Amino acid sequence: MGQTSTERLRDYLAQLPPKAQALLMREFERAIERGEDTVVATFVLGVYPQPILNALDQLAARATISASR
């Protein structure tokens, strides 16, 4: 039996480098904050377990700090 689309998405996202994952998550979070169409963003954010989201947030914060220097 094949994977569901959610499982395929989870596998694809897991293959992305951590910095790419962090950037993607931050862009989805920004879209939600701006009140844009959030169906996809909410779905993708829901695919990640919370500990991974926390780690990605920390990585994104460090990248933002480094870029501002």
PyMOL commands that set and color helices and strands:
alter all, ss='L'
color gray80, all
select helices_A, chain A and resi 5-15+18-34+39-47+50-68
alter helices_A, ss='H'
color red, helices_A
deselect
rebuild
show_as cartoon
